[in-house]
């Protein structure tokens, strides 16, 4: 029978024996260390490692029941609610623009640290210049430049360079006869803003993309530069990694309540104040009944599809939240399919006259696409289940009419994600709330938040740090239009 410390076999000539010189027998009184785990046999070794992992150490033993991740601090200068790409962009730009190192404590709060339901990582990752609103075109141009030079902005010393896997394939918008004038007007505006976009007649369209059926197409617009798609997860992590390296704090939790100055000045039966400030946010810890009050000077609502829901949280006087935030979650399906005879490497992201869209996914005959349903057929956003019949009955027939090769496509899979839909005019809401003085918004982008995140994050950070917009004038995207009922309609929402 083997004894503790006895080798399973004598070391051969030149074999180093643990605890001694080559060829020297192992000492039977060797101290217990991690090396012994390998000598216990596979079963006992696994048990020993498991027990060791549960022992308190100087580094990171977590008592059972303790919420995962770092706890929120007791105070922060800026609390960013929402850790998607927009929230992390705001946090990054705040630190990049601050006047002195470590001069501002920024906290990002994300309730889904796995990002399993996050709009950012469930999108198809597109960026385009083709919008009908000048502000959206300018944000796209800013973001395209940012992504082109991403390592200059988000690179971290001694870390690998960032590769967002950008695919430079333009967007191709098709317009029917009744939509031709609107598309041509949008292209004129895009060109005035510096975007390179071509107008194609049906014959030119067919010559460039022979696989397209041009029936009912009056004109098409095709992006020649700074359009395509990239990996959303890589961009999110790049923002998060860089912001963290600059000193941004983060925590897992959910903001469910606020404490405002309205409670200080409003008698129980008296009139509500005209304005108020947020003093504390209550961050509820995951899998726990605990919450941490965090004193703050500024709150940024970057909660995406739940930005409207956030302003229904406890502690915010109802009268100060009028008009209500018109941002709500809308569920959108993304389907994938295989078609070996489909469009090749030059395939753009095509937006059909019917609203159906698709793009290639790699170069092996795989594609992604979908379509926004009619307003009256919006699916229930309470979960991310996928309606596969919607593809069979609504999306596939439209795809096959536009690209005949898709008549024989083979579905591969699908997922669902969220749009932070602005029901007022389908454009982002940026800047300060009109009654809650220290609450700022960066939400409601209605499907183009990922591509506009670099520009929107910088814009909000400029307001907070410098008191004004400097890079882009985005004042028209502020709260005033909601209060006065002046919608900024965007025709290019997909």
Buried (B, 14 or more C-beta within 10 A) or exposed (E): EEEEBEEEEEBEEEEEBBBEEEEEEBEEEBEEEEEBBEBBEEEEBEEBEEEEEEEEEEEEEEEEEEBEBEBBBEBBBBBBBBBBBBBBBBBBBBBBBBEEEEEBBBBBBBBBBEBEBBBBBBBBBBBBBBBBBBBBBBBBBBBBBBBEEBBEBBBBEEEEEBEBEBBEBBBBBBBBEEBBEEBBEBBEBBBEBEBBBBBBEBEBBBEBBEBBEBEBBBBBBBBEEBBBBBBBBBBBBBBBBBBBBBBBBBBBBBBBBBBBBBEEEBEEEEEEBEEBBBBBBBBBBBEEEEBBBBBBBBBBBBBBBBBBEBBEBEBBBEBBBEEEBBBBBBBBBBBBBBBEBBBEEEBBBBBBBBBBBBBBBEEEBBBBBBBBBEEEEBBEBEEBEBBEEBBEEBBBBBBBBBBEBBEEBEBEEBBBBBBBBBBBBBBBBBBBBBBBBBBBBBBBBBBBBBBBBBBBBBBBBBBBBEEEBEBBEBBBBBBEBBEEEEEBEBBBBB
